[in-house]
Each structure stands twice: as structure tokens, then as C-alpha cells.
């Protein structure tokens, strides 16, 4: 079905008409497939099953030093179970208990489609890029967080509005991503945490991590707290603009490979 919608969009664009269906650009697909392969498809078979989530969960807990039965270990287990249920509900089109790469991409296509409908319903077809989005964070996923006080086509701007009500599982997912990187649990992400987590757990180049962090912080002018990280995360998952700083939240500088 998604393939048919893409063909219809291509035909409409060829005749100078506005696409009826939202579709992912090659740049967006590359970002999302990197996320799929790096963080979840642990056995590399191109499909997500519960065993992949179990492996990813246990690997992250081990690398983060979260001991079994600790509050963060328990919270991580609950979060992964909730994410898996929501992922199946949203993406498992043929209800076979697993999520393929195509189904993963369809999940994000649907969110972009909802975003486009939301914008059009407000009469904001292409709103200007806001300086910063409002904080709409989900409740803390990890309860003891404070104990240690480039695409060739023209990028779409309509995914950057600040008040699109993303699904709650998406909010929780962003919260989890921040918790994973914020090893000290102080609500601020620093360069050492960012580099250590992505290099040690996911084999991202330390040099790339350092460059990505410098870009996201604008050479130290910005502090990556939860609010700013949410801005960056929404750019990564929803934007088609290669110049957005959110493209670097996973420490990767290019998605051409």
C-alpha cells in the first residue's frame, strides 16, 4: 500500500501537483534505517522481534552499569516492553509479531502524514522554522534520574512546527534516548557522556561523536538539557532538512553510506 501511495505522489509531482500522500525522502529513510539497524536489529536480519528488544535492553543495561533489580534496570525493562507493544500496534501491518524495515518506515511515514494533516488543518502549510519548541516532556521514565545532581531535494519545513501533538510513546521514546546518553543523571548531556555512550555501546567513531556534539551545541553556546534534546530529536525523526542540528543526535555525521 505504501508503495502505491509513493507512485501516486510521484505522478502528482510530475504534473506539478502537490503530493497527496506524505512520503519519506531518501535522506529521511537513511536516518531512520540507521536507527533501526544500530539500536534495535541486534542480529541483523532486517526485522525486529521481541528477542531483538530483549537483547538491546540487556545490552544497554549492561553497558550503562544498571544492575539487575535496580530502579533504572527495572524502569528500562518496563520501558522496552511498553515501546515494543506500541511499536507492534503502530507498525506491525500484517500482525505477525515482528516489524520489518518497511513497516518501520511506514510507522514514521504515518507520523509525518498526521503532522501534515495537522498543519493543513491549521492553515499552516509551510510554517516558518521556530527558534525553539515548547517543552512538552513525558513524565520521567527513569525515576532516580536526579540522584547524581544530506538530501539533494528541497527539504520540507512543515515538520518543524512546535505544537504538533506527537504520540505519547514517541515522547517516552525521546525521554529514553536522553536517559541513555545522560549517564550522570543530572539532566544535562555533556561531551564525555555523549562520546562514551555512543562509542562504547554502539561503536560510533569518537571523532564523529565529538564533531556531532560540537555542532549540536554550536561550539559550546548551547547546553543540551532535556528541552533542547527534545528539539533535536524531533528534527532527527521528522525533518528533511540536512542542515538541522538534530541530525547528529546519534553521533553520525553523514547518512550517505
C-alpha positions in Angstrom: 0.0 0.0 0.0 2.8 2.4 0.9 4.5 1.7 -2.5 1.2 2.6 -4.3 1.0 5.8 -2.4 4.5 6.7 -3.3 3.8 6.1 -7.0 0.7 8.2 -6.9 2.7 11.0 -5.2 5.4 10.8 -7.9 2.8 11.1 -10.6 1.2 14.1 -9.0 4.6 15.8 -8.6 5.4 15.0 -12.3 2.4 17.0 -13.3 3.2 19.9 -11.0 0.6 18.9 -8.4 1.0 18.8 -4.7 1.6 15.3 -3.4 -1.5 13.8 -1.8 0.4 11.3 0.4 3.3 12.2 2.6 6.4 10.1 1.9 9.9 9.8 3.3 12.8 11.3 1.3 15.9 9.2 0.7 17.6 11.3 3.4 14.9 10.5 6.0 14.9 6.9 5.1 18.6 6.7 5.6 18.4 8.2 9.0 15.6 6.0 10.2 17.2 2.8 8.8 20.4 3.7 10.7 18.3 3.9 13.9 16.7 0.6 13.1 20.0 -1.2 12.4 22.1 0.4 15.1 19.9 0.4 18.1 17.4 -2.5 17.6 18.1 -5.0 14.9 20.7 -6.7 17.1 21.0 -9.9 15.0 21.0 -8.0 11.7 18.2 -10.0 10.0 16.3 -6.9 8.8 13.3 -7.4 11.1 12.5 -6.6 14.7 11.2 -9.2 17.1 10.8 -9.2 20.8 14.1 -11.1 21.2 15.9 -8.1 19.5 14.4 -5.8 22.0 15.4 -8.1 24.9 19.0 -8.2 23.5 19.1 -4.4 23.1 17.6 -3.8 26.5 20.0 -6.2 28.3 23.0 -4.8 26.3 22.1 -1.2 27.2 21.6 -2.1 30.9 25.0 -3.8 31.0 26.8 -1.0 29.2 25.1 1.6 31.4 26.1 -0.2 34.6 22.4 -0.6 35.7 22.5 -3.6 38.0 19.6 -6.2 38.0 16.7 -5.2 40.2 17.9 -1.6 40.5 15.4 1.2 39.8 17.0 2.1 36.4 17.2 -1.6 35.4 13.5 -2.1 36.3 12.5 1.1 34.5 14.4 0.1 31.4 12.7 -3.3 31.3 9.3 -1.6 31.6 10.1 1.0 29.0 11.2 -1.6 26.4 8.1 -3.7 27.0 5.9 -0.6 26.5 7.9 0.5 23.4 7.5 -3.0 21.9 3.8 -3.0 22.5 3.4 0.4 20.9 5.6 -0.5 18.0 3.6 -3.5 17.2 0.3 -1.6 17.5 1.6 1.2 15.2 3.8 -0.6 12.7 3.1 -4.4 12.5 0.8 -4.1 9.5 0.3 -7.8 8.9 0.1 -8.7 12.6 2.8 -11.4 12.5 4.5 -10.3 15.8 7.5 -8.7 14.1 8.4 -5.4 12.4 10.2 -5.3 9.1 12.2 -2.4 7.8 9.3 -1.4 5.5 6.9 -1.5 8.4 9.4 0.6 10.5 9.5 3.2 7.7 5.7 3.1 7.4 5.4 4.0 11.1 7.3 7.2 10.6 5.5 7.9 7.3 2.2 7.8 9.2 3.5 10.3 11.8 4.6 12.6 9.1 1.2 12.2 7.4 -0.5 13.1 10.6 1.8 16.1 11.0 1.0 17.3 7.5 -2.8 17.0 8.2 -2.4 18.8 11.4 -0.5 21.7 9.7 -3.1 21.9 6.9 -5.9 21.9 9.3 -4.5 25.0 10.9 -3.9 26.6 7.6 -0.1 26.3 8.1 1.1 24.6 5.1 4.7 25.6 5.5 5.2 27.4 8.8 8.4 29.2 9.5 11.1 27.4 11.5 10.6 28.3 15.2 13.7 29.2 17.3 12.8 26.6 19.8 9.9 24.3 20.6 7.9 24.4 23.8 8.7 21.8 26.5 6.2 19.0 26.4 8.1 16.2 28.0 6.6 13.0 29.2 7.0 12.1 32.9 10.5 10.9 33.8 11.0 7.3 32.6 13.9 6.6 34.9 12.8 7.5 38.5 16.2 8.2 40.1 17.5 10.4 37.3 18.4 13.3 39.7 20.2 11.3 42.3 23.6 12.3 40.8 22.6 16.0 40.7 22.4 15.4 3.0 19.4 15.2 0.6 19.5 16.8 -2.9 15.9 17.6 -3.0 14.5 20.8 -1.3 13.9 20.0 2.4 10.4 20.2 3.8 9.9 22.7 6.6 6.4 21.7 7.6 7.6 19.1 10.1 9.1 21.6 12.4 6.1 23.2 13.9 6.3 23.3 17.7 2.8 22.2 18.8 2.1 19.0 16.8 0.8 16.5 19.4 3.2 13.6 18.9 2.0 10.2 20.3 2.8 9.5 23.9 5.0 6.6 23.1 7.1 9.0 20.9 7.5 11.3 23.9 8.6 8.4 26.0 11.0 7.2 23.3 12.7 10.7 23.3 12.9 10.6 27.1 14.5 7.2 26.9 17.1 8.4 24.4 18.0 11.2 26.6 18.2 8.9 29.7 20.5 6.6 27.7 23.0 9.4 27.0 22.7 11.2 30.3 24.8 8.7 32.2 25.3 11.0 35.3 21.5 11.5 35.5 21.9 15.3 36.2 19.6 16.4 33.3 22.5 17.8 31.3 24.2 16.0 28.5 28.0 16.6 28.2 30.5 15.7 25.6 32.1 12.9 27.6 28.8 11.2 28.2 27.7 11.5 24.6 31.0 10.2 23.2 31.4 7.4 25.8 27.8 6.0 25.4 27.7 6.1 21.6 31.3 4.7 21.1 31.3 2.1 23.9 27.8 0.8 23.3 27.2 1.3 19.6 30.7 1.6 18.1 30.3 5.2 16.8 33.6 6.9 16.0 34.8 9.0 18.9 35.9 11.7 16.5 32.5 11.8 14.8 30.8 11.9 18.3 33.0 14.9 19.2 32.2 16.7 16.0 28.5 16.0 16.3 28.4 17.3 19.9 30.2 20.5 18.9 27.7 21.1 16.1 24.7 20.5 18.3 26.0 22.8 21.0 27.1 25.4 18.5 30.7 25.3 19.8 29.5 25.3 23.4 27.0 28.1 23.1 24.0 25.7 23.8 23.5 23.4 26.7 21.9 20.1 25.9 19.2 19.7 28.5 16.0 17.7 28.1 14.2 20.6 26.4 16.8 21.2 23.8 17.4 17.5 23.3 13.6 17.1 22.5 14.0 19.8 19.9 17.0 18.0 18.4 15.2 14.6 18.5 12.1 15.9 16.7 14.4 17.3 14.0 16.1 13.9 13.6 12.8 11.9 13.3 10.6 14.4 11.4 12.7 16.8 9.5 14.0 16.5 5.9 16.5 19.4 6.3 20.1 18.1 6.2 21.2 21.3 8.0 19.2 20.7 11.1 21.4 20.0 14.1 19.1 17.2 15.3 20.5 15.0 12.6 23.6 14.5 14.8 21.9 13.1 17.9 23.3 9.6 17.2 26.8 10.8 16.6 26.7 10.1 12.9 27.8 12.9 10.6 26.6 11.6 7.2 23.9 9.1 6.0 25.3 8.7 2.5 26.7 5.2 3.2 
